[in-house]
Amino acid sequence: MNFSKKWLYVVVLSAILVPLIIIFVLSVTDPTKKKEEPKVNDASYTTADGRVTVTAKEDFKQKKVSNYDLYLTKNDKQVIGFFTYALNEYEENSSKEILDKQISYFLSTRKDLKLFKKEKVIDMDDKTITKVEYTGTNTDSSECVYVFAVIDFKADTNYVLYSNEVLLHKDYEKNISEMIDILKNVKLNQS
């Protein structure tokens, strides 16, 4: 009798403890829990003429590249190049003409560019962004999405910022929001 009481306690205790241990182990090693990514702070970059501040995650790094007014890259997988225009100093009379001319230039230098997303206008309090997206291969034959955009600033209608963003097509869904947010966060500095 004493022997069977002991086993009864062991069975009851096991019935309580084993599920608790399993629940604890699963909660600690839950594979469905998303691993927390390290926080990346924002950094500010300024165009060569000092007129525009661009805010991007600090994992974007500024590079000096040919005639860009500002060039940012993130592990060479996401690239953003900016050119500034004072409309009264160029033959183009509008940001739309600048956008069309830059797209025409790219279409002439890359044979496989195809329209991916048609022109879209994003109207904001301080600026208007006009963007259009193309797909094609870059110089190392990677499939990419090219986001061509112009930003018209409401505080200075003579000043335009042109942007050419490039990101890998396979990472498009993961990165496009970040790339568009960079454009939305562009600020015209007081001159």
Residue pairs with C-beta under 8 A, 6 or more apart in sequence:
40 57
40 58
40 59
41 57
41 58
42 55
42 56
42 57
42 58
43 55
43 56
43 57
43 58
43 60
44 53
44 54
44 55
45 53
45 54
45 55
45 56
45 60
45 62
45 70
45 72
46 52
46 53
46 54
46 70
46 189
47 54
47 69
47 70
47 82
47 84
47 161
48 69
48 70
48 84
49 69
49 84
50 189
51 84
51 159
51 188
51 189
51 191
52 70
52 82
52 84
52 161
52 186
52 187
52 188
52 189
53 186
53 187
53 189
54 70
54 72
54 80
54 82
54 182
54 185
54 186
55 182
55 185
55 186
55 187
56 72
56 80
56 182
56 185
57 74
57 178
59 74
59 75
60 72
60 73
60 74
60 78
60 80
61 72
61 73
61 74
62 70
62 71
62 72
63 71
63 72
63 73
64 71
65 71
65 81
67 83
68 81
68 82
68 83
69 82
69 83
69 84
70 80
70 81
70 82
71 79
71 80
71 81
71 82
72 79
72 80
72 81
73 79
73 80
77 167
77 168
77 171
78 165
78 166
78 167
78 168
78 171
78 175
78 178
78 179
79 165
79 166
79 167
80 163
80 164
80 165
80 166
80 179
80 182
81 163
81 164
81 165
82 161
82 162
82 163
83 161
83 162
83 163
84 159
84 160
84 161
84 162
85 92
85 95
85 98
85 159
85 160
85 161
85 162
86 158
86 159
87 93
87 94
87 95
87 158
87 159
87 160
88 158
90 98
92 98
92 101
95 130
95 150
95 151
95 152
95 160
95 162
96 130
96 150
98 150
98 160
98 162
99 130
99 132
99 148
99 149
99 150
99 162
102 148
102 162
102 164
103 132
103 134
103 148
106 113
106 134
106 146
106 148
106 164
107 113
110 136
110 137
112 136
112 137
113 134
113 135
113 136
113 146
114 134
114 135
114 136
115 132
115 133
115 134
116 133
116 134
116 135
116 145
117 132
117 133
118 132
119 130
119 131
119 132
120 130
120 131
120 132
121 128
121 129
121 130
122 128
122 129
122 130
122 131
122 180
122 183
122 184
124 184
125 154
126 153
126 154
126 155
126 187
126 188
127 151
127 152
127 153
127 154
127 186
127 188
128 151
128 152
128 154
129 149
129 150
129 151
129 183
129 184
130 149
130 150
130 152
131 147
131 148
131 149
131 180
131 183
132 147
132 148
132 149
133 145
133 146
133 147
133 148
134 145
134 146
134 148
135 143
135 144
135 145
135 146
135 169
136 143
136 144
136 146
137 143
137 144
138 144
138 166
142 168
142 169
143 168
143 169
143 170
144 166
144 167
144 168
144 169
145 166
145 167
145 168
145 169
145 172
145 176
146 164
146 165
146 166
147 163
147 164
147 165
147 166
147 167
147 176
147 179
147 180
148 162
148 163
148 164
148 165
149 162
149 163
149 164
149 165
149 183
150 160
150 161
150 162
150 163
151 160
151 161
151 162
151 163
151 183
151 186
152 160
153 159
153 160
153 161
153 188
155 188
156 188
156 191
159 188
161 186
163 183
165 179
165 182
165 183
167 175
167 176
167 179
168 175
